[in-house]
Amino acid sequence: MRLLVVEDDALIARSLHQALTPLGNTIDVFSRCAQARSALAHDSFDLILLDLGLPDGDGLSLLADLRGRGDTTPVLILTARDGIEDRVKGLDIGADDYLAKPFSLAELEARVRALLRRSQQRIDNSLNLGPLRFEPCSGTVTLDGDPLLLPRRELSLLEGLLMHAGRIAPREMLESRLFGFGSVGPNALEVYISRLRKRLQGSGLRIRTLRGMGYRLEEERP
């Protein structure tokens, strides 16, 4: 998943990055409303973790702008404000969940999983296709019941393909998932696609290239 963290407390932002990255997520962290607005104007995310008290504005105004233009990306508000009025206002504007600081990372991870599961209309956390199973909560992958150990970017790529299993996963979406706002070479994505294809050989699954559009993870036909 690709997550946007808007948080000006460097310690909290670092903790979120360290907790959520090992699960295969790509995390982009910004400390100001203006930076987040720019990121959201040029890219899409699977989930936004939003602090309210930011140096250059209120996170609620950012949320209102987001919902005002019809963006339904799940938003989890993280804030030190514990007044019921602030919580109600945030939820009424369009937040999907609310977590008051200080919070446990275990609870945060559970809420993140629940929001992602709900937005993708899944009844559990796992992503499956044929013999392949990915558990986002633990970052584990099994193939025919055997563990498949993947580096972080291959794990993120596999998750993106599984989320679109049987359908086209757009190239731009996969690149942003793997590399965030970092510079991307013209063949960078193909390198990871090739590595993943090798790991899936003989499994009955294949990654099909659809030129000009993206890639599709599908079951091979007899």
N, C-alpha and C positions, 0 to 999 in steps of 0.2 A: 504494500500500500504506500501511497505518497501522502504524507501528513505535513500540514503547515502549523507550526507553533509560533504564536505571537505572544511573547513573554519578555518583559524587560529585566526580570531578575535572572542574572547570569547563572546562579547556582541552580535554580529551578529548571531553567532552559537546558542546562547541561545534564541534569538528572533525567529529564524527559528524553533527551536524545540518547543517553546511555541505556535507558530502560526499553525504548521502543525500537531502536535500530537493530539489535540482534535478532528480532523476530522477522527480519526481511523487509522492514519498512525503510523508505527514504524519507528523511526528516529535513525540512527547510525551516530554519529558525530566524525570526526577525523580532526586533525589540521595539519597533515603532509602527504606528498606524500607516504612515505614508509608505513605508517599505512593504507592508502587507497588502495595501491597496494596489501597488504596482505589480506585486507578484500575482495577485488574483486577477488582474486585468490581462495578464499575458499567459496564464497557465491555469490548469485545473488540479484539484486535489481530492483525495478520498475522504479527508476529515480535517477539520480546523480545530485546534486547541487555542482558545482565545482568552487572554487576560483582559480585564476591564480597565485597570488603572495603568495607562501607558503614558510615556513622557510627552507625547505630542497630541494626545486626545483620548477620548473614551472608547473603549472597545465596543460599547453598545452602538455607537454611531457607525462603526465599521460593519457591524452585524446588520444594522438597518439598511445600509447601502447595499449589502450583499443580497438581502432578501428583496429589496426594492427592485432590483434588476432581474429577479426571478431565479437566482442561484440557490439551489436546494442542497448544496454541500452540507453534510452534517456538521454541527458546531457544538463543541463541548466548552462551556465557559469555565475558566479557572480564575478564582478571585479571592482576595482576602475579605471582601465585603460579605458580611454574614446577615445583613438585614433582609427581612422577608420581601420588602418592597423592591429591592434590587433584583432579587431572584425572580419575582413575578414579572417585572419589567423585561428582564432578559428573555424569559421563556415566551412572553407575549410577543416580543419583537421577532422571535423565530429561532431561539436557541433550542437545541435538541436535548441538552442535559446540562447540569450545573454541578460543579464540585468546588467546595469551599476549601481554601488553604488554612492550615496545613492538611495535606491529604496523604494517604499511603499510596505508594506506587502500584501495589497489588490491586487496590480498588480502581485506580485510574486505568490500568491495563484492562480490567474487566469491563469498565464502562466504554472504553475505546472499542473493544471487541463487540460489545452489544450494539453500539451505534453502527459499526461497519456491517454487522450481520443484518441489522434492520434495513439499512439503506440498500443492501443487495438482495433483500427478500429471501434470506436463508433462515432455516430453522435451527441450524447449529453452526459451529464455527468452521467446520471442515470444508475444503474444496476438493472435489473428486472428479476423476475421469478414468473409466476403466480400472486398471490396476494401480493407478496413481492417486495418492491421497496426501493432502497438505493440511497441517494443523496450524493455523495462524497463531493460536494462543501459546504454542511452544516453539514454533518455527521448525517443526519436524516434518520430514517428507518420507513416505514409504512407497516402495514400488513392489508390487506383488507381496506385500507384507514385510519386505526387508527394508531397513533404513537406507535412505539415499542422502548422503552428506553433501551439502551444496554450500559454496561460498555465498556471501551476502547478496551480491548482485545477481548471481544465477538463481538464488532463492526468490529474489524480487521479480525477476523475469518470469520464472515459473508461475508465481502467484498471479501476475498480470495475464498470462496466457490462460491459466485455469479460470480466472474470472470471466473470460470470454470464450470458454471451451466450446468448440463447435462453431464459433463465430469469429469474425476478423477482429484481432487486437490491433488497433491502429499503431503504426510505427511511432508517431509522435508521442502517443501515450506511453509506450514502452520506454522510449528514450528518456522522457521526463521522470518516469518511475525509477529508472536505473541511475540516472546521472544528475537529477535535480536541475539546478541552474548552472552547473559546471559545463565547461566547453566539451563538445562531443565531436570526435573525429568522424569522418564520413563512413567508416567501416566498423565503428566501435560496437554498435548493436549486433552486427553480423558475427562478431567474434564470440559474443555470449550465446547467440542463437546456435552457432556451430558447436560450442561446448555442450550445450544442453541436448542437442540432437544426439551427440555421441553417447550421453548418459542414458538416453531413452531407446537406444538401438535394441531390437529384439523384444521390446515390451508390448508391441502392438499399437503403439502410439507414434505419431509423427508431427513435426512442426512444418506446416506447409507455407511457403512464401507466396504471397499475392502481390506482385510487383506494383508499386505505386500506391499500395493501400496498407499493407502490414503483414501479419502472420496469423496462422490459425492452428491451434493445437487440436488434433482430431484423432479418432481411432482409425486405424488402417482397415480398409475393407478386404475381405477374403478374396 
